[in-house]
Amino acid sequence: MLMAIGSLTAMGVTLGTILGAAARYLHVEENPLEEELKAMLPGSQCGQCGYVGCGQAAAALAKGEAPVTLCPPGGKAVIEALAKKLGVSADLSEHEEKGPEHAYVIEGLCIGCTRCIRECTTDSILGANKLMHTIIVESCHGCGKCVEVCPTEAIVMKPIEVTLNTWHWPKPEVAHHVTVH
């Protein structure tokens, strides 16, 4: 019994040492710009930009393979911050600024095909095969992927209603002071 414990302990220490050395010597340095860009993105991992998550989007931005206008949830503020960080100009002519939205199921049109459930990255859709579905509004981040795959157009995007839980103070505007002499 003690021999088995001793041999397992020795194997654990040996393999741990090998893994520690491998991690130190085979470490790959990451691009610091990539990490800064990733921190600027919203982090919702929604995939609306065409990349799997914000990490891949940041890598594409750092390499110059993606436009700074790639993040719809980030809005104008993120586009401007990314453009400033990368030293490029941002074309906001095609950008549509909209408020936060969530998916909504029109019950009479839902056939229960479950395509939307498979597409939802936050598991915000409840339902089963051949049964009507519904959306958990609190966890929906408004990516709209479910709208695109719905064959009966039973899912629409609705603005989040202003309630005591969702209302926020508006950002203060910069006041321009006029000096009188």
ABEGO torsion letter per residue (X at the ends): XAAAAAAAAAAAAAAAAAAAAAAAAABBBBBAAAAAAAAABAGAGAGAAGBABAAAAAAAAAAGABBAAABAAAEAAAAAAAAAAAGBBBBAAABBBBBBBBBBBBAAABAGAGAAAAABAAGABBEBBGBBBBBBAAABAGAGAAAAABAAGABBBBBBBBBAAABBBBBBBBBBBBBBX
